[in-house]
Structure formats: structure tokens, C-alpha cells
Amino acid sequence: MNRFVLHRRGFLGASAVLASGAAWAGPANAAARASAPAEAPLGWLGTQPPASFEGVTWGTPWPRGHVAAGSSFGLHGGDGSAPVLQSWPLAYWPDGSLKWTGHALGPQPSVPHHYRVTPLATPPTAAPTLAWEEGGQVVIDTGVLRCVIPLSGERLLERVERQGRAALLAGHLVLEVKGDPDQPASPARRYRSHVSRVVVEQHGPVRAVVALYGAHDAVEGHGQLLPFVVRLYAYAGSDTLRLVHTLTFDADAQQDFISGVGVRFDTPLQAPLHDRHVRFVGANGGVFAEAVRGLTGLRRSPGEAVLRAQVEGRSTGPLAGFGEAVASRLQYIPAFGSYRLLQAHPDGFQISKRTAAGCSWLHSATGERAAGVGYVGSPEGGVVFGLRNFWQSYPAQLDIVDAHLDQAQVTVWLWAPQAAPMDLRQYHDGLGEDTFTRQREALEITYEDYEPGFGTPYGVARTSELVLQLVAATPSHRQLQRIAERIQHPPLLVAPPAYLHSTEVFGPAWAPAGQQTERQQAIEAQLAWYFDFYRDEVEQRKWYGFWDYGDVMHTYDAQRHVWRYDVGGYAWDNSELSTDLWLWYYFLRTGRQDVFRMAEAMARHTGEVDVHHLGRFAPLGSRHNVQHWGDSAKQLRISTAANRRFLYYLTADERTGDLLSEQVEALRTLREVVPGRKVGQQGDPRAGYASISFGTDWGAIAAAWLTDWERSGDPAVAQRLRASMESIAAQPHGFFTGVGNMELATGRFDIDARGTLQVSHLSAVFGLAEICGELIQLLPSARFEQAWLDYCRLYNAAPAEQQKALGAPLARLNLAQGHARLTAYAGYRLKDPALQARAWTVFFAGSGGIPAPNRRLHRVQPPAYLYGLNEPDPVSVIDAHSDTRAEANLSTNAVAQWGLAAMALLALDHALR
């Protein structure tokens, strides 16, 4: 048996105790070791322990200097338990101490409400690994499951045994593609997965992670489509496998219409047909339960005990215990071997069944929302299979085929083949926008930045989460209900807001929620109302679907009582003005489960669907549009690592880590795709240089480099980041220079000797303010801090003050309310109460934002709209360009910036006191 020898990056993620962190070694580590032991309190997201538990992975933050790199950790439950813990580093502080650590806990006999993570004085004893290479395959052995994973070929899983019994065979991916639906129908082309590379990312002792990379191969003919990465997760002592499946779209949107994407496997069945069982779970907890050959409702009864056993999924016993009238006629009772659950839209599913191919489907049940969890097996065991966010990511489908034969086949369809194929074509024909002048004119009317060839889905991605649980017996309805709840809402351990804040891991721009003053109470109530409104609006407007779930809309249209879903750049939000950050900081403040789930869904969506991961635009994101990828503004402000860091650090999710790594060299794409080309920005013709704005571009670059530096400890990354900071500070007007040419390899900007004065209202509203707050803590630079504080102090200053400092007043700028948090930050750093007071004044004045936040809804009834809905009253806004007050529709931009400013002002006001 050949145990894996992992490369360094893999080892950092796979070690049972923390890696040495050699890049950080130094006196600071010795100081950290000598400091008092740290302790991190943890509780369950949503406060209650999970009713069904098969393991959990999470991230824990630590204060600077408290925990040395190379430390190992122990876990202590509130019930006195001390379960085995697997730990690894996620991030380091500049002094070399640990900033974030990842942890894994396997299944437990009981799960207490609270835990504590503490550094250990001595490392734990060596424990067996869960994954290794053996005979050209990877083997995972949890003690309950033994999984065989080929190193290449069409199968993700060759075989999975549960305590020596084969339970799952031939696991692979399937893909179906059709031609143009506007043309005569053509046969679907079929593809199967082809794995080209397998990487063991963690091998235990508590958790194993195996990543499989490949693409879908045509079954007949040649060619590949849709590259994928599938990660398999397993915990020691568990009978459950988790799959995180990511596909990337590389087809021709004009010709290739994806009609089915799924995960398929076989499961052996040996029990009599009347002891074979099928289950589907509804989102409401209800269970559809049938046997392949039903014994209930017959003209003759096999006996009450037999009927009760079949309904409960237990063995019905030998035929001798059946009534003779039934036992001798079993062959005449139809055996339904195939079942299908189709969720074609978010409010409707249908279950059908049939006996065999060539026979009709019978309608079995209809409901609103399915949990996306099914089961096939017998009293001797079977497979529970589930797709997370099943109805939210419609169209989805669960298929069971041949359950009447020796081997049933199960397909979990991420895109249902019974639904219409994906149509990812541009939603209009270009509207004659074949010149720059026409494109700029169109931008003035629909707010859509169109350019031929840019509105392509090529390179966008989608991540789905699946669970396979190989059980020892047919689960009861209550057990299935609990399993479905775990699949849809995976347990997560989190630190409380007060502890998170005390560690300072996410900078100074937030603090735990408080209710000390009347003003604070009012702001907290408004923050809660805004979040509740958007959470409820997701449901009211049905913002669901495979490509849409996780996003919200940009601007409301009160005349039609709809969001502007069909109007150019006013439709899907695509992270515009930091909606993601608003949700994440609000979660940090409150610890609310519903806030986390919405932020998590948005992070999954905006990091995958709104970003090109292949092709000429990779890895840039797309600006807000009717289609997530439709806008020609391909920019770092959308793909920014600033929006992903929270999910990565709180959950230790490997796929999110991939997205963070993807952004480290994203700036190189800016050489070919100049972000501000429509407004006069010119690319740098020199090789190795690019024109980069100091706001939306550099803010994203700084977020990517900061995150990479704290994850890797690579001093070269810190040097590159510092060079960019220092060369911004060295500009004649610092951040007010606006844009510069950067040497990409070093991060250094050319100095603008012309003394250009340029500023955009968008510069600081895509994470720049928050990232600069962290940089000043982590990479102290007096020159950079002064440049940033000048920007924070002067943006909302009076023209006379701007004239004195810069030689000229700034052009009339927008978003003053959102920029109030910059003024507050300057007051905090300079310990200037006058600046702090000015920040509050600007915030409440609401210029370029919401001066009078609204908490009122009115009811719109048919026939004014298709169905009854709750609509917000119009809000009063002030146009920053004219200082006029008007009634306006709801704007996600304004709400996100109001929320970020409110949270920052509360936090910085408290810190200054």
C-alpha cells in the first residue's frame, strides 16, 4: 500500500496538525508560543445542534500573535467531550502567528450546543490516514465506507462498499446536448465524464478530500465539453460522501444547448421486489414512500404484519408468512422499476413511475417543492442521495431506473432532461450597436454596456453540492426528514460576533450589533428591515434557477410593479456596489443563520456565474445586466476576492479557495480588456504593463494579493502588494490621481509627473474602503496611510478644503452617503471627533443615497399585477448632481451602500470613543 506523499500546497491542506509555516518563522512565533493559551468559543449556526450529523468543517479566527504557526489543536465540547480534531492553516498574521485555521470534526455519539478550540502544548498522537494510493487507484476508508477512485477514465467512483458490502458502483457524470431549438429537432448528443487528474488534498485522520479534474467526452464521435472539478469529501466513521461539483461552460451558445447534466451511479439490489423501497422527500418534510412491488391495496391481503412491515421499510419476512392468496400470485403484481421526480419550476414538482422502458409513465404525486433527496434500497440497506438547493436551482430531477433488476441506476440531474434545454444566447441581436458611438448612446437609455462578442457565457461556471449516504437499512420517515434537513442546511460551527470582532480578522469596519442609544436602535432596526426585505423578495419574486439563484435584482420599476429584469444594466445585480459585502458584514454583526445562508448563496453565485473562468475574459467578472454574463464591462470589481474571503475563512471551502487563487494574476487580463475603454482609458502598449484604476481595479488586486499573502505567507506577494501601495502614495495626488500604469510583475505604478487630478464615485464602493482598512493594520506604511486618509477626508469635504489640499475642487461627486464611512474612518484613525460628526451629518443627509430610509410596505393586488405582492413605498433620494429631492424606486445599490456605511459608522464611532 503506497501512502501519498503530497506536494507542499497539498500538505498544508492535508496535515492532521498544522504545517510548520516556515515562511513566517521568527521571533514573533516564539512570542506567540510564550503567550497565554488562546481559546475560541464556537456554536452552531442557527444555535441548535443538528438532528442529523455526519461531520463538519469550519474556520476559526485567532487574534494576532496568540497562536504560533505549527500549533496543533484540541476540541472540547460543552458536555465534557474531547473528540478527535483535524486542523490545518488557512491564513497567517504578518508576525507569523496563525490568523485562521481550518478544522474538521467527524460523526459523534452526541452533539453539544457549544465547543471550544484550544491550542495544544504537545501535538496529538499520529492517527491513521483515510486516503491513500493503491494499485493505480485512490482508496478512501472511513471505517464504514471503502471507496475506490480510479486515477483516470470515465468513473469518479469505481466502487463503494459499506462494511464490506457493495453499495454503489460505476459513479460517473453524464451530459446531454441538443441542437438549436429554433431548428428542426436533432438527436441529443451524449457525453460521459473523463477524469484526467486526481489530487488528494487531505488524507485524514478525520476528513479526506479528493479532487477529480476532467471534462465530458462524447459517447459517439469526438470532442469534449464542459470541464469539471468534482471534490469528494469523507469523514472518519461516517457512511456519507459529499460531492462538490463545478462545471465550466465552454460550448457554443448558438449551437450547443445543454439538455441534461447529472451524476449517475448503480446500486446492487438483492432483496425480493416487495422488499425494495423508493423514497422522495418534500421540502416540507413530507415523504413519498413506495415499494417496487406494492402489497397494499390488493384484492387479497398478505396480512396486517406484512403490510405494516412493507410500509415501514422493514423486511416482510419469508413468503410462508404471507397469506396464500397473495404469496402464490406475486408475479401478477406489477413491479415499478423506474421513478422520476421533476422540479420544473420553483413551485411545482411531479413524481411519476413506470414498470419498464416501453411502458407508460403513471402520475404518482404532485407538490410544490421537493427537498431533492431520494432513496432506493431494501431492509438490508441502500443509498440516500440528495442535491442541495434542489428547488431553488430548478430545473432539477431525480431518476431511479431498473429498481426491479439486480442493479438499479440512479441519476441526480443538476439540469433536468425533462425540462427545456439551457438557452444561453444573447437576449437581443445587437440592436444595431456596431459602432462605439451607438454603444455609448444605448448605454444612455438602457444602462447596458453592449459590445459585439462580449455578451458570451463562455467560461462561466456553476457549483452544485450533492450528498450520497449509504445506510444500513431503509430509513424511517423521520430519519429521512432529518437527513434532508442536513443536506439542505449543512451544519456549521461558527464563532460568535463578539469573538470574531475581538480577533480583528476582518478589519475595523464592523462591530457586533448593539442597542445602547436611540440612534443605534433605529439604525439596527433599519438594517434588519432591509435584510428581511431582500430575503423575502427572493421568495416573492422567485429569484431562483440554475443560473440565477443567489443573485438579486438591481433596480425596481414601480410602474410595472416588477424589478427591471428586462432593462439593460438594471436587471441582475452582479455584486454591484458591494451587495455581497453588505450581507457578509451584516452576518458578522448578527450571527443570523438566514443572513449567512443568503450570503453563502450569493458568494457561490457571484463567484461562479458572474465570472469568466475560461477564455479571453478570464478571470474577470461581468457588470450587472439582463444576463449575468451579458455586459461588455468585464471587470475585477465583480470577480474581486474581497467578496469571497468570508465564505472561505468561515467554512474552509476548497472551491472558494480555488476562486481566490484564480484572482491573484487576474490583473494580467486587463492588458487586453481595458476596463474603462468606453470612457477614455487607454491601455499601456508596453509589454508587462497595464492601465489600472486606483479604485475598482486596484482594490480588487489588493484584495487578491492580501488574501494570497495571508494564505501562503509568501514574502514576494507582500513585496508586490507593498510596491503598489507605496507607488500610489507617491503620486502627486495619491488616490486622487485616479489611474496609473502598473508593472505587473512588481506591482509598481509609474509616477504621473503631470499631476493629474481624477476621481470616480465608484472607486471606493467595491471593497476598496474595507480592504484599505485591513491593509493599514497589516502592512503599515505612513505614506500609504496618509494618502488613503487624504482621500477619506477630502472626498466629502467642502470645495474650499479640496481646493486648499489639491489645488482645485473636485468635480461634483456622487454617493456621498456611502462615502460617509470614509470620513468616519479618517476620524477614527486621526482621532478627530469633528470628522466623525461630519460623517454622521453626511450619512443622514443621504446625498446620492437614502436620506429617509423606508420601512413601509403596501399591498398590490390583482389585476394591478399578476398576483398579490408586498411593495415598498417609494423612498426619498437626493440627486448629488442637482441637490434636488425626489421620490425614487428601490435601488439595491443604495441599500447596500447605506448598510455598509451604517455598520461602519456605528463601529468606528464606538472605536473612537
Number of C-alpha atoms within 10 A of each C-alpha: 8 10 13 15 11 17 9 10 10 15 18 22 24 26 20 28 24 25 19 14 19 11 12 22 16 12 11 18 21 16 15 21 19 13 13 9 13 15 17 20 17 22 19 19 22 16 14 13 18 22 14 19 19 22 21 17 21 22 25 25 26 24 20 19 24 23 31 29 30 19 23 24 24 20 22 19 17 15 12 9 14 13 14 18 22 25 30 26 29 24 24 27 23 20 20 26 29 31 28 25 23 23 27 22 22 21 18 15 5 13 18 17 16 19 23 16 18 18 19 15 12 9 15 15 6 9 11 11 22 22 27 20 19 15 10 11 16 22 23 28 23 25 14 17 26 20 24 21 25 24 19 17 15 22 22 29 19 17 21 25 18 21 15 10 12 18 23 25 22 18 23 21 26 22 25 22 23 19 19 16 14 6 7 7 10 11 9 15 17 18 24 24 27 23 25 14 14 21 16 23 22 27 27 27 26 27 30 24 23 21 21 23 19 22 22 23 22 19 15 9 10 8 11 18 22 21 21 23 20 24 23 22 18 29 31 26 18 22 23 22 19 20 20 18 22 19 22 23 21 19 17 14 18 12 14 22 22 25 22 25 24 22 21 21 22 23 22 18 24 14 17 14 21 21 26 30 27 24 22 30 24 19 20 13 16 15 20 14 17 20 24 25 23 21 22 18 8 10 9 13 17 20 15 12 12 22 19 14 15 25 19 18 27 21 21 21 13 10 14 8 13 19 15 14 12 19 15 11 10 16 10 9 13 13 22 23 24 23 25 22 26 25 31 22 19 21 14 15 22 18 22 17 22 21 21 17 11 7 9 11 17 13 12 14 12 15 14 15 21 31 26 28 30 28 26 24 31 27 21 17 22 27 26 24 26 26 26 22 23 28 27 24 24 26 27 32 30 26 20 23 22 22 29 22 14 12 17 20 22 28 22 26 26 25 26 25 20 16 17 15 21 19 16 20 18 18 12 6 9 14 10 9 16 12 11 12 11 15 20 18 15 18 15 11 11 14 18 25 23 25 19 13 10 19 24 22 25 23 25 26 26 19 20 18 19 23 24 20 20 25 20 17 16 27 23 15 19 12 13 23 24 17 26 28 22 18 24 21 15 18 23 20 25 24 24 19 17 15 17 22 20 13 17 19 18 18 18 18 26 24 26 21 20 14 12 8 9 9 11 15 14 12 19 18 13 18 22 15 16 19 20 13 17 16 16 13 17 17 12 14 13 15 18 21 20 22 20 21 22 24 27 23 27 26 23 22 16 16 9 10 15 15 22 20 18 15 17 22 25 22 23 28 26 32 33 20 26 24 26 27 24 23 24 26 24 25 22 23 21 19 22 15 16 15 20 21 17 22 26 19 17 25 25 23 24 28 28 25 28 33 31 26 24 18 11 14 23 22 27 28 30 30 28 28 30 22 27 26 28 28 23 24 26 28 27 27 32 28 32 33 30 26 29 26 21 23 21 22 22 20 20 25 16 16 20 22 20 11 22 25 17 17 24 23 14 20 24 17 19 24 20 12 19 20 26 17 11 15 8 9 14 16 19 19 10 10 9 13 23 25 24 26 22 26 25 23 23 25 26 29 28 26 28 28 23 26 24 21 23 22 20 19 21 13 14 11 21 18 17 19 23 23 16 25 27 20 19 29 23 18 22 17 21 27 25 25 21 19 23 21 20 23 18 19 11 17 23 22 26 16 18 17 8 9 14 15 19 13 20 16 16 17 21 23 23 28 25 24 20 25 21 22 20 20 20 15 16 15 18 12 16 12 16 24 22 14 22 25 21 21 21 23 22 22 25 24 19 11 16 13 15 18 14 10 13 17 12 13 18 20 12 12 16 19 24 24 28 30 30 32 31 32 29 33 31 26 24 22 14 13 15 14 16 10 21 24 15 17 28 21 13 20 26 18 17 25 25 23 29 25 19 13 20 16 13 12 13 10 10 15 12 9 8 11 12 10 10 13 17 16 18 17 17 17 19 18 23 21 15 18 12 9 11 10 13 12 11 17 18 22 19 22 21 22 23 26 28 29 25 29 25 25 25 23 26 23 23 22 19 11 15 16 8
